[in-house]
Amino acid sequence: MEKDRNFEMSQVEQPSHYKGFPKQTWEMMIDIWGKEKFITYCQINAFKYKMRAGDKPNEPAEKDLAKARWYLNKIKELEAQ
C-alpha cells in the first residue's frame, strides 16, 4: 500500500506529462501571472479537488485529496517567502 501511495504522490507532485519543460509549470505560471494570482489559482483548485473527491469513476478519493493538499501546501510555501 505504501508503494502505491508513493507512486500516487509522485503523480501529484510531478506528473510525467509536465516534465518536458525547463521549469515546473507552476513556476512558469508565477512568472507570467505573479505570485498572488497563482495563490488564488491554488485556492480555487484545492476547493475543486475537495468538492469532487471520490466522484470520478475508478479514481480513489485520496488522489483528489492529495492534489488538494498539494495546492494548500504550495500556498503555505509561497506565503512564507
C-alpha positions as CSV (number, residue, x, y, z in Angstrom):
1,M,0.0,0.0,0.0
2,E,2.8,2.4,0.9
3,K,4.4,1.8,-2.5
4,D,1.1,2.7,-4.2
5,R,0.8,5.9,-2.1
6,N,4.4,6.9,-3.1
7,F,3.6,6.4,-6.8
8,E,0.4,8.4,-6.4
9,M,2.2,11.3,-4.7
10,S,4.8,11.4,-7.4
11,Q,2.0,11.7,-9.9
12,V,0.5,14.6,-7.9
13,E,3.8,16.4,-7.3
14,Q,5.4,15.9,-10.7
15,P,3.2,14.3,-13.3
16,S,5.1,12.9,-16.2
17,H,3.0,15.0,-18.7
18,Y,4.6,18.2,-17.3
19,K,8.3,17.0,-17.3
20,G,9.2,18.3,-20.8
21,F,9.7,21.9,-19.7
22,P,12.7,23.7,-18.4
23,K,10.8,24.8,-15.3
24,Q,7.9,23.4,-13.3
25,T,4.6,24.5,-14.8
26,W,3.6,26.3,-11.6
27,E,6.9,28.2,-11.6
28,M,6.1,29.4,-15.2
29,M,2.6,30.4,-14.0
30,I,4.1,32.6,-11.3
31,D,6.5,34.2,-13.9
32,I,3.6,35.0,-16.1
33,W,0.7,36.0,-13.7
34,G,2.5,36.7,-10.5
35,K,2.5,35.0,-7.1
36,E,-0.8,36.5,-5.8
37,K,-2.8,35.3,-8.8
38,F,-1.1,31.9,-8.6
39,I,-2.1,31.6,-4.9
40,T,-5.7,32.4,-5.9
41,Y,-5.4,29.7,-8.5
42,C,-4.2,27.2,-5.9
43,Q,-7.1,28.1,-3.6
44,I,-9.6,27.5,-6.3
45,N,-8.0,24.2,-7.4
46,A,-7.9,23.0,-3.8
47,F,-11.6,23.7,-3.4
48,K,-12.3,21.9,-6.7
49,Y,-10.4,18.8,-5.8
50,K,-12.0,18.6,-2.4
51,M,-15.5,19.0,-3.8
52,R,-15.1,16.3,-6.4
53,A,-13.1,13.8,-4.2
54,G,-14.5,10.3,-4.8
55,D,-16.8,11.3,-7.6
56,K,-14.6,10.3,-10.5
57,P,-15.2,6.7,-11.8
58,N,-12.3,4.3,-10.9
59,E,-10.4,7.0,-9.1
60,P,-9.9,6.9,-5.3
61,A,-10.9,10.0,-3.3
62,E,-7.4,10.0,-1.9
63,K,-6.0,11.0,-5.2
64,D,-8.1,14.2,-5.4
65,L,-7.5,14.9,-1.7
66,A,-3.7,14.6,-2.3
67,K,-4.0,17.1,-5.1
68,A,-5.9,19.5,-2.9
69,R,-3.2,19.1,-0.2
70,W,-0.5,19.8,-2.8
71,Y,-2.2,23.1,-3.7
72,L,-2.8,24.0,0.0
73,N,0.9,23.3,0.8
74,K,2.1,25.3,-2.1
75,I,0.1,28.3,-0.8
76,K,1.8,28.0,2.6
77,E,5.2,27.7,1.0
78,L,4.6,30.8,-1.2
79,E,3.1,32.8,1.6
80,A,6.2,32.0,3.8
81,Q,8.5,33.6,1.2
